[in-house]
Amino acid sequence: MTWSLEKGRLKTTKNMIKQRKLRANRIALGICVYCKTPVTGSTRCLECRKKHSDAYKARRKEREEKGLCTGCGGALPCERCNARRRKSHKKFRDQVHNHYGNQCQCCGESEPKFLSVDHINNDGAAHRREIGSGTRFYTWLINNNFPLGFQLLCFNCNHGKYINGGVCPHKSSHNKGNGE
C-alpha cells in the first residue's frame, strides 16, 4: 500500500481502496483474507494468523534492538505512540470506572486519579500475576463482562484494607467507638 502526505493528512490511493474492497469481499465469503482458505469466525486461517503473529513479533524485536519505537519504528521517545497508549488506557479505565460506580465504595471519593479497582476477596496479587495489570487488567474486566468480585476504592481505602487484614479502617469496628 502506498501512503502519501497531503496537507497533513494521509491520502488514500486507488490501490488502497481496491485492497479494502478485496478484503471486505473475502470476509463476506468467509475465506482467509490472505490465502483464500475457508474460515469461520475469523478473517484469517490459523496458518496465516501464526505467520503474521510471528512476523509482528520479529518486527517489534528488531525495532527494540535498534533502539526504535516498537509500535511505529520511529525514534524514541515516540510521543505519538505514547499518546495513543495513554488515550486507549484512559478509555478503558473510564469504561471500568463507569461500570463500577465512579466512586470509592467505602468513603465516596470520586476523583478518578485517586480510584483503583479492588479485588473484594483480597486475591489481587495472584490475579495480576495471571493476567497482568493496568490496561491488560481493564480489558480483561471488559472482555469478561465486568465480573463480580471487584469494586472501586480510593488508594487510601484500598491500602488501608490491605494493612488492616482485609477491612478498610473506615469500616473497622476498632475505630468506631473512639471518635476516629
Phi, psi and omega per residue, in radians:
M1 nan 2.546 -3.123
T2 -1.939 2.298 3.085
W3 -2.020 2.398 3.057
S4 -2.312 2.482 -3.100
L5 -1.589 2.165 3.141
E6 -2.354 1.984 -3.135
K7 0.946 0.727 3.068
G8 1.383 0.037 3.118
R9 -2.137 2.694 3.104
L10 -1.353 2.375 -3.130
K11 -1.719 2.273 3.108
T12 -1.443 2.238 3.138
T13 -1.651 2.902 3.126
K14 -1.056 -0.662 -3.138
N15 -1.113 -0.675 3.127
M16 -1.130 -0.724 3.116
I17 -1.102 -0.733 3.114
K18 -1.080 -0.767 3.135
Q19 -1.100 -0.709 3.123
R20 -1.108 -0.731 3.119
K21 -1.134 -0.745 3.121
L22 -1.060 -0.783 3.119
R23 -1.079 -0.806 -3.134
A24 -1.073 -0.714 3.118
N25 -1.108 -0.763 -3.141
R26 -1.144 -0.682 3.091
I27 -1.100 -0.765 3.134
A28 -1.092 -0.577 3.133
L29 -1.429 -0.176 -3.137
G30 1.311 0.606 3.094
I31 -2.100 2.710 3.134
C32 -1.007 2.343 -3.098
V33 -1.227 -0.219 -3.131
Y34 -1.821 -0.869 -3.005
C35 -1.983 0.008 3.077
K36 1.215 0.282 3.066
T37 -1.306 2.414 3.100
P38 -1.040 2.361 3.119
V39 -2.360 2.743 3.034
T40 -2.265 2.342 3.086
G41 1.279 0.257 -3.138
S42 -2.734 2.930 3.090
T43 -1.724 -0.198 -3.134
R44 -2.331 2.615 3.063
C45 -1.305 2.898 -3.111
L46 -1.008 -0.733 -3.115
E47 -1.107 -0.777 3.136
C48 -1.209 -0.646 3.086
R49 -1.042 -0.786 -3.134
K50 -1.143 -0.776 -3.128
K51 -1.060 -0.780 -3.109
H52 -1.279 -0.578 3.074
S53 -1.140 -0.781 3.117
D54 -1.096 -0.720 3.136
A55 -1.149 -0.695 3.121
Y56 -1.093 -0.801 3.138
K57 -1.114 -0.710 3.138
A58 -1.138 -0.719 -3.138
R59 -1.116 -0.764 3.116
R60 -1.106 -0.737 -3.132
K61 -1.126 -0.760 3.131
E62 -1.063 -0.751 3.125
R63 -1.126 -0.714 3.139
E64 -1.091 -0.754 3.134
E65 -1.116 -0.535 3.125
K66 -1.476 -0.062 -3.131
G67 1.359 0.461 3.133
L68 -1.821 2.914 3.060
C69 -1.101 2.250 -3.113
T70 -1.272 -0.343 -3.132
G71 -1.400 -0.869 -3.029
C72 -2.059 -0.211 -3.129
G73 1.484 0.103 3.122
G74 -1.429 3.105 3.139
A75 -1.226 2.594 3.098
L76 -1.580 2.620 -0.109
P77 -1.330 2.427 -3.089
C78 -1.664 1.677 -3.080
E79 -1.152 -0.562 -3.132
R80 -1.092 -0.845 3.139
C81 -1.199 -0.687 3.100
N82 -1.086 -0.713 3.117
A83 -1.122 -0.707 3.127
R84 -1.121 -0.727 3.111
R85 -1.136 -0.747 3.118
R86 -1.074 -0.742 -3.135
K87 -1.120 -0.763 3.124
S88 -1.112 -0.791 3.132
H89 -1.051 -0.771 -3.135
K90 -1.100 -0.702 3.136
K91 -1.078 -0.814 3.136
F92 -1.173 -0.741 3.128
R93 -1.058 -0.789 3.138
D94 -1.091 -0.677 3.120
Q95 -1.110 -0.745 3.119
V96 -1.174 -0.803 3.132
H97 -1.060 -0.729 3.109
N98 -1.045 -0.766 -3.108
H99 -1.134 -0.713 -3.068
Y100 -1.595 0.237 2.928
G101 1.836 -0.056 3.069
N102 1.009 0.323 3.062
Q103 -2.719 2.767 3.115
C104 -1.110 2.258 -3.117
Q105 -1.284 -0.148 -3.135
C106 -1.763 -1.010 -3.023
C107 -1.865 -0.194 3.096
G108 1.563 0.069 3.104
E109 -0.979 2.334 -3.075
S110 -2.121 0.053 3.085
E111 -1.221 2.011 -3.071
P112 -0.956 -0.559 -3.120
K113 -1.187 -0.340 3.140
F114 -1.648 -0.185 -3.003
L115 -1.586 2.575 3.070
S116 -2.509 2.752 3.122
V117 -1.514 2.224 -3.117
D118 -1.864 2.437 2.997
H119 -1.486 1.942 -3.054
I120 -0.989 -0.632 -3.092
N121 -1.508 0.188 3.109
N122 1.029 0.598 3.122
D123 -1.984 0.517 -3.056
G124 -1.146 -0.683 -3.097
A125 -1.081 -0.813 3.139
A126 -1.124 -0.695 -3.134
H127 -1.152 -0.728 3.114
R128 -1.135 -0.649 3.084
R129 -1.092 -0.595 -3.095
E130 -1.311 -0.818 -3.024
I131 -2.001 -0.237 -3.106
G132 1.766 -3.132 -3.103
S133 -2.251 -3.106 3.110
G134 1.145 -2.290 -3.083
T135 -1.071 -0.642 3.112
R136 -1.065 -0.712 3.127
F137 -1.154 -0.781 3.117
Y138 -1.062 -0.783 3.132
T139 -1.152 -0.580 3.079
W140 -1.093 -0.796 3.120
L141 -1.039 -0.785 -3.124
I142 -1.138 -0.838 -3.111
N143 -1.145 -0.411 3.117
N144 -1.760 0.390 3.064
N145 0.967 0.765 3.058
F146 0.855 1.229 -3.069
P147 -1.118 2.811 3.045
L148 -1.202 2.863 3.119
G149 1.741 0.129 -3.136
F150 -2.312 2.634 3.093
Q151 -2.656 2.816 3.043
L152 -1.591 2.291 3.004
L153 -2.307 2.619 3.005
C154 -1.266 2.878 -3.097
F155 -1.071 -0.642 3.126
N156 -1.088 -0.852 -3.123
C157 -1.164 -0.692 -3.136
N158 -1.110 -0.800 3.138
H159 -1.224 -0.684 3.085
G160 -1.048 -0.688 3.087
K161 -1.095 -0.701 3.142
Y162 -1.109 -0.862 -3.064
I163 -1.404 -0.192 -3.110
N164 -1.852 0.425 3.050
G165 1.244 0.561 3.051
G166 1.669 0.061 3.123
V167 -2.217 2.224 3.115
C168 -1.094 2.450 3.112
P169 -0.984 -0.488 3.072
H170 -1.045 -0.556 -3.051
K171 -1.836 0.019 -3.110
S172 -1.261 2.329 3.130
S173 -1.146 -0.388 3.118
H174 -1.058 -0.643 -3.062
N175 -1.613 -0.182 -2.985
K176 -1.234 -0.553 -3.049
G177 -1.670 -0.091 -3.043
N178 -1.935 0.385 3.038
G179 1.349 0.170 3.117
E180 -1.606 nan nan
